Amino acid sequence: MRELTVLHAEICKTLANPKRLAILNALQRREVSVADLVRALRLPKANVSQHLTVLRAHGVVRARREGLSVYYRVANPKIIRACNLMREVLTEQLHERARLAGNWRRAQRRAAA
């Protein structure tokens, strides 16, 4: 059980980077070349490669070489499902915060009137 908890923490640390999440988002539907990732994310190639190396080392993505190009894909589609589920949770939290802020502003206006 402890080993699983440690692995869980490691994968969460791996995903705890906005650029890595953007890479996963770009890879969620198809395999993508490094050059296409660089263009899509508007990041330097060295930066994209560095993040892909981390993702690959932790088994999040897999690479395939074709000629001079390297293509990446998500290693397990459940990773995308997990990220999407977390995004849904965060979206719900943001909506709840907005609702509470709106209620607070209305209460402040009523109190000032």
C-alpha positions as CSV (number, residue, x, y, z in Angstrom):
1,M,0.0,0.0,0.0
2,R,2.8,2.4,0.8
3,E,4.5,1.7,-2.5
4,L,1.2,2.6,-4.3
5,T,0.9,5.8,-2.3
6,V,4.5,6.8,-3.2
7,L,3.8,6.1,-6.9
8,H,0.6,8.1,-6.7
9,A,2.5,11.1,-5.3
10,E,5.2,10.8,-7.9
11,I,2.7,10.8,-10.8
12,C,0.9,13.8,-9.2
13,K,4.2,15.7,-9.0
14,T,4.9,14.8,-12.6
15,L,1.5,16.3,-13.6
16,A,1.8,19.3,-11.3
17,N,3.1,21.6,-14.1
18,P,1.0,23.7,-16.3
19,K,3.2,23.1,-19.4
20,R,3.1,19.3,-18.9
21,L,-0.7,19.5,-18.6
22,A,-0.8,21.6,-21.8
23,I,1.3,18.9,-23.5
24,L,-1.1,16.2,-22.3
25,N,-4.1,18.2,-23.5
26,A,-2.5,18.5,-26.9
27,L,-1.9,14.7,-26.9
28,Q,-5.3,13.6,-25.7
29,R,-6.8,12.8,-29.1
30,R,-3.8,11.7,-31.2
31,E,-0.2,11.2,-31.5
32,V,1.7,14.5,-32.1
33,S,5.2,15.3,-33.3
34,V,7.6,17.4,-31.2
35,A,7.6,20.0,-33.9
36,D,3.8,20.2,-33.8
37,L,3.8,20.5,-30.0
38,V,6.3,23.3,-30.2
39,R,4.1,25.2,-32.7
40,A,0.8,24.5,-30.8
41,L,2.1,25.4,-27.4
42,R,4.4,28.3,-28.5
43,L,7.2,27.1,-26.4
44,P,10.9,26.7,-27.2
45,K,11.8,23.2,-28.5
46,A,14.2,22.7,-25.6
47,N,11.5,23.4,-23.1
48,V,9.0,21.0,-24.7
49,S,11.6,18.3,-25.0
50,Q,12.5,18.7,-21.3
51,H,8.9,18.3,-20.2
52,L,8.4,15.3,-22.6
53,T,11.5,13.7,-21.0
54,V,9.9,14.0,-17.6
55,L,6.6,12.7,-18.8
56,R,8.3,9.8,-20.6
57,A,10.5,8.9,-17.6
58,H,7.3,8.5,-15.5
59,G,5.5,6.5,-18.0
60,V,2.9,9.1,-18.9
61,V,3.8,9.4,-22.6
62,R,5.4,7.1,-25.1
63,A,7.6,8.1,-28.1
64,R,8.0,6.8,-31.6
65,R,10.6,7.9,-34.0
66,E,9.8,8.2,-37.7
67,G,12.8,9.5,-39.7
68,L,13.9,12.7,-38.1
69,S,10.7,13.3,-36.3
70,V,9.7,12.0,-32.9
71,Y,6.0,11.5,-32.2
72,Y,4.5,11.3,-28.7
73,R,1.2,9.8,-27.4
74,V,-0.3,9.3,-24.0
75,A,0.8,5.9,-22.6
76,N,-2.6,5.1,-21.0
77,P,-5.9,6.8,-21.9
78,K,-6.9,6.6,-18.2
79,I,-4.4,9.4,-17.6
80,I,-6.4,11.7,-19.8
81,R,-9.6,10.6,-18.1
82,A,-8.1,11.3,-14.7
83,C,-6.9,14.8,-15.8
84,N,-10.4,15.5,-17.3
85,L,-12.1,14.4,-14.1
86,M,-9.8,16.7,-12.1
87,R,-10.6,19.5,-14.5
88,E,-14.3,18.9,-13.9
89,V,-13.8,19.1,-10.2
90,L,-11.9,22.4,-10.5
91,T,-14.5,23.9,-12.9
92,E,-17.2,23.0,-10.3
93,Q,-15.2,24.7,-7.6
94,L,-14.7,27.8,-9.7
95,H,-18.4,28.0,-10.4
96,E,-19.2,27.6,-6.7
97,R,-16.7,30.4,-5.8
98,A,-18.2,32.7,-8.4
99,R,-21.7,31.9,-7.0
100,L,-20.5,32.7,-3.4
101,A,-18.8,35.9,-4.5
102,G,-22.0,37.0,-6.3
103,N,-24.0,36.3,-3.2
104,W,-21.5,38.2,-1.1
105,R,-21.6,41.2,-3.5
106,R,-25.4,41.3,-3.5
107,A,-25.4,41.1,0.3
108,Q,-22.9,44.0,0.5
109,R,-25.1,46.1,-1.9
110,R,-28.2,45.4,0.2
111,A,-26.4,46.3,3.4
112,A,-25.1,49.6,1.9
113,A,-28.6,50.5,0.6
